Amino acid sequence: MVIEHMKKNTISESSSTKTIRNIVQKIHTSSPLQDSVYEQAAIYFSQVPEIESHLSTLNQSLLTAQKKFAANSKSDNVKKLKNKVDQCVKKIKLYQHELDEQRLQRLHKVKSICDEILSFCFGQNKEGTNTKIAKLLGTISLRAPEIKKLALEYNRQNQHLYQAVLSLKLLDQLIEDKTMQNQHILKWTLAEHESDEDPSFRGEVQVPLLMTSLLHNVGMYHPTAQLILKGESGDEDEFRVLNKDERLTLLQCNYEQTLKYLTDGLGLDKYLGGSKAEREIFNNNEEEKAAFIRLLLKSSTNPKQGIGNLIKIPLIYTSVVLPTKRNLAYVNLPKVFQILNNGVERGTINKQVVECLLKITGIFPQGYGITYIPKNSKGDELDRYEFAIVNTLYPQEPYIPICRIATKNQVFISSGGDLTISPSNNLYFADTQKKLMKISPERLKGILSKLWSNFEERHDELDLIPKCWHPYEYFSFAKQQNMWNKVS
């Protein structure tokens, strides 16, 4: 892209872009510290055989000591044998305590990230919340590299946060529409409405939902799953399209190991107070949350009309918008609802929930690059096209996205206003493209050369009338990362 006024700038990040990137890195990244949630899960999976073996050895030692003590309870060595039993019990308790501390550390890290997500996403009112969520979803999409090899790895690491926030927003809308029927959610929704300061809904519903959505694919990092993805030699293309048997085996492994990780690798939180009554309430709530998480995960494998749609539908949406398969192209991202509607027709996902998501996002995902035919002050269409970026949730009509203007008179700007773009002006649609076909190829090439800095290198692969554009380079500068601010 030609962005002349940026040449004095360097590639940079706004504070909110940096915050979102930091949250993603806490969830899933590759670093020497190996301290992200997904790296910690991979380490845990690799250690399970050793943990089980060591526990088995300790328990066998205890069993042997107990047998000797029982067989020689009247001998002179009884005290020594009793001490041996006590030592074995102590070793087991110490090891289990060590494992429990590691488990709680992992759990608290995930909960802390969930709290950070909630703090970022929720504004002072509904409008503020919608803007913040649009900013997060849009930022993740806009930071996805245009180069496919880089985009695949980026998408894999960013999918978790994108899907989780989409699940969170979907939950809020279903509650607002009064279509939520899950008793656990309704119980805490009603409690929340009794007091604006009651944090119960956040802790008992939103955090468990975020945890389940964030960790929905954590089983993919179990050694068995990695073997399927990378092969025995480790050099298979993990982003390839798997055959049917590989895919079914991988999905089964992912489900089983994700459930084990949520149950054993994270488990229940620990009450730290001294009140017996409070401890009982705390433990009961922890058991309820764990049951809710298991229900979400189990139901998500085949949700049909159930609560698993809260996980499955955002999962499908995210897998299209942030693809990790080489056969998906940027131009096809708006086809995500075709895929979701196919699931509705097969009866595998809920129509009402898909329609609810469509109401939230519209056809065009946040951050999608729109090419459109502008109009002059009289409302007449001009013989050129300009660039805009989808930046707002809840369009009045699914096919009419609300966008931030990125170019004016074919010059990139950072202070454009918002614009609703109808299908009759949106070049994504074939009928609209026909309007510009009367323009000479030379004129269309002239427009392209103004909007693409590497036009000479890419003119053979660029469409003269592009259906969309990729805003990655545009968004690489902090000055362009304010497209969610209010324009007076």
C-alpha angles and dihedrals in degrees: 000000000000108000102163098170091055097061092095090054129075126222105278147153135244117228093258092048089051091049092052092047090050092052090051091050091052089054102042131355140123112248139145089248092058089204102134118111094252094045090051090050091051090051090049092051091050091050098048096089091050091046092050091046093050092047090049091052092049092048091047090052089051092049091050092049092048092051092050091048092049092047094049103034092132098044127104090252094061094110092049091047091049090051089052090054091048091049091052091049090049092051091051092048092048092049092046090048090052091050091047092052090051090048093050090048090055092045094049091049091055092046091049090053090049090053090049091052092049092048091052096045103046121078132184092276141007093275091051091049092050090050092050093049091047088051093052095046092042094047092052091050094044093052092056107113120243091225104089097217091056093040094057094058092041092051093049091055095042099043094082096060094040093051093044094052091046089053090050093051092045090053092053092050094048089052091048090049089050091232097118112111104169108121096214091055094043091050093058095035089060091045090051092053091057090068131017089212096051107116093192097103091053095050100036101039116011098046094047089048091050092047092052093046095044092049098037091113100034090111087068087077094060111112092245092055092044089053090057092047100042104023128228093296092046094232101102117120102257090196093059122115105262123224118248097264093047091048095049092047091048093049092049092048092047093051095047096045094042089053091048092049093050090047103038106012093050107007127155126342121245126243112231103185130094101236115108092201093049091047091055092050091046093050092047090052090049090053090049092051091048090051090049091051092049090049092050092049096043094045092047092068090066107001101168100163097342139105090271088082086079087068104027101050095050087044092056092043092050093047089060099040093045100027123193095189123087095226097068119093128205093237090062098057093102088061089075092104091053086061092045092048089052087058090050091052091051090050093238096118135030119267094207092055092047089052089049091054090047089054089054101044107019119212095299116068122233111275094021115148111240123197112201144170108248126217130223125235090277092055095253118142116245126225096248141055135241136198129250136166128225105244109157136069124220103040111194089239124025093233095046107074123197107232143180112236110243101178135034120190086354092300120118114243135184098205103058123142130234122276136184109224118204124207089253089066100031113098090206085084119076095222090057092049089057089065090068096043090088088066115095119256089240091057092046090050088051090056091048092050090055094050101041120058092197094044093132091056096043106030092108092058099039120093113236088224104033119206090210142345134231110240097194096113092042091053093047090088123074091225090065094047095081097080092124095059120108114263114213 
